[in-house]
C-alpha cells in the first residue's frame, strides 16, 4: 500500500515541495543560527523569526539580480 502511494505523481510533487521547505528551515537553523531563540516571549520569538526570514528573502533576491544593484553617477 505505501509503495503504491509513493509511486503516484501527487506524492512525488509533495515530496519535492517538502524538500524545498525543509531546506529553508535547515538554512535558518544552521547558517542563521536560529536553532535557539534569543529573545523571550511569543512576540520576541516572532520578531526573531521574521528578521531571519527577511534575511533569507534578501539572500534569495540577491541571487536573482545578475550583477547586483546598478549605481548611477549623478
Residue pairs with C-beta under 8 A, 6 or more apart in sequence:
5 11
24 56
27 56
28 34
28 52
28 53
28 56
29 35
32 52
32 55
32 56
34 48
34 49
34 52
37 44
37 45
37 48
38 48
39 45
39 47
39 48
62 68
